[in-house]
Amino acid sequence: MMKKLTRLLLVLVATFFLVSCEKPWQPIYNGENLEGWETYIGTPLTGFEDLHANATTDKVFSVVDVDGEKLIHISGEVNGSLATVDTFSNYHLELVFKWGEQVYTRRNSGLLYHSFGEFGAAIGTWMTNIECQLMHENLGDTYLMNNTVCETKTTKTEAGLTFDPAGELTQFGKDFNGPGIKKASDAENALGEWNTVELYSLGRTTVHVVNGKTVMVNTNTGVFEDGEIKPLKSGKIQLQSEGGDLFIRSVRVKPIKEIPAELLQ
């Protein structure tokens, strides 16, 4: 009996130690202002050049009070970037957002990770990056900007090459099988409702989780330069202004040493 109690005590102590040692969530958005972020206005939306001429970063990216809650508002009236000052690696990121009512071209935005280089390098507006698509009806897709690459297991569907854990490992990028990979399934909530997007990044593997459901697993992330693929494991986070307005309730991150196995299956 004493031995069982001793073992139980040791298990409880070990569990408490592991839980207490786990790093807590750290907010990237502090809930008050855009401290820790940079802003950039890029190219105009087609047909809305007048909005671009009058756009300011303070108008495109702001913190607004909605029902007593301070939210990031991205207007969507021009192509623009809201980018972290800090660089992140080996992390679990959580973004909570919903679409507003204003649509210029379409409800389009993205969570751009592993971002590096200068604003404007990608499509005239963004830093080079890998995108977790936030576009309505495409939430969770992958898009590889400039010379970024990855390998993903896919099968061919009517929508295109689509992530499938049982599919064939395929090289993606503009110099390979194209920059776009379709999500495994649609887990997006209805317009006007909040969506929770989680990004797991460990080494050269990234996982897109939408409202608790894994929709994409990318491996061997890198950049294709001088005829070879060089590893890409870290970078800044960018959020896009790109055609429709949206609200962000929270962006937070914590370091990880592994990706939960159930997300990779």
Number of C-alpha atoms within 10 A of each C-alpha: 6 7 8 9 10 11 12 12 12 12 12 12 12 12 12 11 11 10 11 10 9 11 11 12 14 13 14 22 21 14 17 13 14 18 12 12 16 14 19 19 22 19 16 21 18 11 9 14 14 12 13 17 10 8 15 14 15 10 13 22 23 16 19 15 11 10 7 7 12 19 22 24 22 30 24 26 25 30 23 30 30 22 24 21 14 11 14 21 20 20 20 22 23 21 19 16 22 19 25 18 11 15 17 19 16 14 21 23 27 22 20 28 26 23 25 18 13 11 20 17 15 16 14 14 21 28 25 26 28 30 25 27 24 26 19 18 16 17 26 33 24 30 23 24 23 19 18 27 31 27 19 26 20 24 18 13 10 6 9 13 21 24 27 21 17 10 14 14 16 16 20 22 22 16 13 12 13 14 21 19 25 24 27 20 18 14 19 20 16 12 13 13 11 17 23 18 24 24 22 24 27 20 17 18 20 26 22 25 22 25 15 13 17 22 25 29 25 23 20 19 26 22 22 20 10 7 6 9 16 15 16 23 19 21 20 20 26 27 20 27 28 27 26 24 23 24 22 20 18 18 21 17 21 19 19 17 11 13 17 10 7 7 16 14 10
